[in-house]
Amino acid sequence: MSEHVEEHFAGSNKLFISIWGWLVLLTMVEIGIAYRPMPIHFMLTILLGLSIIKAALIVAYFMHLKFERLSLILTIVPMLVVCICLLFVFFPDSFRSAGLRYQFKENPPASAEEP
């Protein structure tokens, strides 16, 4: 009888250097975007998207989740959904708290010489 041996793909140095190169390139793009004048919401949307791509590359290749069994992925996806739902729960509070900050308004100094 032949036994079925489960083979684990460890990746090659060429693959990991390629992924590292993509991560460096995406980081340089993020740094470049951060220094360009543009609306803050547009910039943050682009930066968030690039960060998600970088996180996916890290999780897939360096944490080897691309090569793991489906059951492991199915345990991570529900937690991701829960985290995203929690973010949407707390977003309204963050916008509300921005208006609660103390607004310091300095009165002009009183002039010593009054006519």
C-alpha positions as CSV (number, residue, x, y, z in Angstrom):
1,M,0.0,0.0,0.0
2,S,1.2,3.5,-0.7
3,E,0.7,6.0,2.0
4,H,-0.4,9.5,1.1
5,V,2.2,11.9,2.4
6,E,1.0,15.5,2.8
7,E,3.6,17.8,1.3
8,H,4.0,21.3,2.7
9,F,5.1,23.9,0.3
10,A,7.8,26.0,2.0
11,G,8.4,28.4,-0.8
12,S,11.6,29.4,-2.5
13,N,14.0,32.2,-1.9
14,K,13.1,33.7,-5.3
15,L,9.4,33.8,-4.3
16,F,10.0,35.4,-0.9
17,I,12.4,38.0,-2.3
18,S,9.8,38.8,-5.0
19,I,7.1,39.3,-2.3
20,W,9.6,41.4,-0.2
21,G,10.2,43.5,-3.3
22,W,6.5,44.1,-3.8
23,L,6.1,45.1,-0.1
24,V,9.0,47.6,-0.4
25,L,7.5,49.0,-3.6
26,L,4.1,49.4,-2.0
27,T,5.7,51.0,1.0
28,M,7.5,53.5,-1.2
29,V,4.2,54.3,-3.0
30,E,2.6,54.9,0.4
31,I,5.4,57.3,1.5
32,G,5.1,59.1,-1.8
33,I,1.3,59.5,-1.5
34,A,1.7,60.8,2.1
35,Y,3.8,63.7,0.9
36,R,1.5,64.7,-2.1
37,P,-1.0,67.4,-1.5
38,M,-4.5,65.9,-1.9
39,P,-7.8,65.7,0.0
40,I,-7.3,63.7,3.3
41,H,-10.2,61.3,2.7
42,F,-8.8,60.4,-0.7
43,M,-5.3,59.9,0.6
44,L,-6.4,57.8,3.5
45,T,-8.6,55.6,1.3
46,I,-5.6,54.9,-1.0
47,L,-3.3,54.3,2.0
48,L,-5.8,51.9,3.6
49,G,-6.2,50.0,0.4
50,L,-2.4,49.6,-0.1
51,S,-2.0,48.5,3.6
52,I,-4.7,45.8,3.1
53,I,-2.8,44.6,0.0
54,K,0.4,44.5,2.0
55,A,-1.2,42.7,4.9
56,A,-2.7,40.1,2.5
57,L,0.7,39.4,1.0
58,I,2.3,39.0,4.4
59,V,-0.4,36.7,5.6
60,A,-0.5,34.6,2.4
61,Y,3.2,34.1,1.9
62,F,5.2,34.9,5.1
63,M,2.6,33.3,7.4
64,H,2.1,30.5,4.9
65,L,-1.7,30.8,5.0
66,K,-1.9,30.5,1.2
67,F,-0.8,27.0,1.5
68,E,-2.8,26.0,4.6
69,R,-5.9,23.9,4.8
70,L,-9.3,25.4,4.2
71,S,-10.4,24.8,7.8
72,L,-7.7,27.3,9.0
73,I,-8.9,29.9,6.6
74,L,-12.5,29.3,7.7
75,T,-11.6,30.1,11.3
76,I,-9.8,33.4,10.4
77,V,-12.5,34.8,8.1
78,P,-15.3,35.0,10.7
79,M,-12.9,36.8,13.1
80,L,-12.1,39.3,10.3
81,V,-15.8,39.9,9.8
82,V,-16.3,40.5,13.6
83,C,-13.4,43.0,13.6
84,I,-14.8,44.9,10.7
85,C,-18.2,45.0,12.4
86,L,-16.6,46.3,15.6
87,L,-14.9,49.1,13.6
88,F,-18.2,50.2,12.2
89,V,-19.7,50.2,15.7
90,F,-17.0,52.5,17.0
91,F,-16.7,54.8,14.0
92,P,-19.7,57.0,15.0
93,D,-18.1,57.6,18.4
94,S,-14.8,58.7,16.9
95,F,-16.6,61.3,14.8
96,R,-18.6,62.5,17.7
97,S,-15.6,62.8,20.0
98,A,-13.8,65.0,17.4
99,G,-16.3,67.8,18.2
100,L,-15.9,67.4,21.9
101,R,-12.3,68.6,22.0
102,Y,-11.5,71.8,23.9
103,Q,-11.2,74.7,21.5
104,F,-8.7,77.1,22.9
105,K,-9.4,80.7,21.9
106,E,-6.8,83.2,23.0
107,N,-7.9,86.7,23.7
108,P,-5.7,89.4,22.3
109,P,-3.5,90.9,25.1
110,A,-4.8,94.1,26.6
111,S,-2.9,97.1,25.4
112,A,-1.0,99.0,28.1
113,E,-1.4,102.3,26.3
114,E,-5.0,103.3,25.8
115,P,-5.8,106.6,24.1
